[in-house]
Amino acid sequence: MIKDIDFPEIKDVYIAIVHSRIDDNDHWMVTIINENKFPLDTVLVVSKGYGTVKNEQVKTSTLRRSFETVPANGTQQVEPIIEEVFGLTNEYWLSFYAKEKLFDKKFVFTAGSISKQFLVNIPILNEQGILHP
């Protein structure tokens, strides 16, 4: 039964939407941040966007990315994200193994939450971005 399954809490693992300016153009990159003293192994990220645009339901393609590892106190770029989907809810479901246990967590950036007005400094990257705890 589901009540018998151990769902360990994820600590010190984040998804950030990192902003940079290259050749006078804005670029945004989805990035995994691991602030733990151990690596994340067999990492899978499933991303999708959804919402309403001009009174019509809109869904993006579901994308899957996998990475062998995200190092301890390290980062991993996942995928670029385009400004056209900032008006949608963008969801990233992160799964990984750590210390022989399976972890997963859904990170949801609500419609309009990815914006330059919400940029914060992300010390591990030494860059500005939107950080989702």
C-alpha positions in Angstrom: 0.0 0.0 0.0 1.1 3.6 -0.6 1.2 4.3 3.1 4.0 1.7 3.4 6.2 3.4 0.9 9.0 5.6 2.2 9.0 9.0 0.5 12.2 10.7 1.7 12.3 14.5 1.8 14.6 16.2 -0.7 16.9 18.7 0.8 19.4 21.1 -0.8 18.4 20.2 -4.4 16.8 22.9 -6.5 15.7 23.8 -10.0 16.7 27.3 -11.2 15.9 29.2 -14.4 19.2 31.0 -15.0 19.3 34.3 -17.0 22.2 35.5 -19.0 22.8 38.2 -21.7 24.7 37.1 -24.8 25.2 39.4 -27.7 22.5 41.8 -26.3 20.0 38.9 -26.2 18.3 37.3 -23.2 19.0 33.6 -22.7 17.4 31.4 -20.1 18.6 27.9 -19.0 16.9 25.4 -16.7 19.6 24.1 -14.2 19.7 21.5 -11.4 21.5 22.7 -8.3 22.8 20.1 -5.9 24.1 21.6 -2.6 24.5 18.3 -0.9 27.9 16.7 0.0 27.0 13.7 -2.1 26.2 13.3 -5.8 22.8 12.6 -7.4 22.9 9.5 -9.6 20.7 8.3 -12.5 19.0 11.7 -12.8 15.8 12.1 -14.8 14.0 15.4 -15.5 10.6 15.4 -17.2 9.5 18.9 -18.3 6.2 20.3 -19.6 4.3 23.5 -19.9 0.6 24.1 -19.7 -2.0 26.8 -19.2 -4.5 29.0 -21.0 -3.7 31.4 -23.8 -6.4 33.6 -25.3 -9.1 31.4 -23.6 -7.7 28.2 -25.1 -5.9 25.4 -23.2 -2.3 25.0 -24.3 0.2 22.2 -23.6 3.8 22.0 -24.7 5.6 18.8 -25.6 6.7 16.6 -22.7 10.5 16.4 -22.7 12.7 13.9 -20.9 16.4 14.4 -20.1 18.7 12.1 -18.2 22.1 12.6 -16.7 24.4 10.0 -15.2 25.2 12.2 -12.2 25.0 15.7 -10.8 28.2 16.2 -8.6 28.2 17.0 -4.9 28.0 20.8 -4.5 27.5 21.0 -8.3 25.1 21.9 -11.1 23.8 20.5 -14.3 22.3 22.4 -17.2 19.0 20.7 -18.3 17.6 22.6 -21.2 17.2 26.2 -22.6 13.7 27.7 -22.1 12.2 30.2 -24.4 10.3 33.4 -23.3 7.2 32.3 -25.3 6.4 29.8 -22.6 6.8 32.1 -19.6 3.0 32.8 -19.7 2.4 29.1 -19.0 3.0 27.0 -15.9 6.3 25.2 -16.4 6.7 21.9 -14.5 9.9 20.0 -13.9 9.7 16.6 -12.3 13.1 15.6 -11.0 14.0 12.0 -10.0 17.3 10.6 -8.8 19.1 8.1 -6.6 21.2 9.2 -3.7 22.5 7.1 -0.8 20.8 4.1 -2.4 17.3 5.7 -2.2 15.0 7.0 -4.9 14.0 10.6 -4.6 11.6 12.6 -6.7 10.1 16.1 -6.5 8.0 18.3 -8.7 9.1 21.9 -9.2 6.4 24.1 -10.6 7.0 27.6 -11.9 3.5 29.2 -12.2 2.5 31.3 -15.2 4.3 34.6 -15.0 6.8 33.6 -12.3 9.7 33.5 -14.7 10.5 37.1 -15.2 13.5 39.5 -14.9 11.6 41.2 -12.0 12.1 38.1 -9.9 15.8 37.5 -10.5 17.9 36.7 -7.5 21.6 36.0 -7.1 22.3 32.3 -7.2 25.7 32.0 -5.3 26.7 28.5 -6.5 26.4 29.7 -10.1 27.5 33.3 -9.5 24.6 34.3 -11.9 21.1 35.7 -11.7 18.0 33.5 -12.0 14.7 32.3 -10.6 15.3 29.8 -7.9 12.7 27.2 -6.9 13.3 25.5 -3.6 
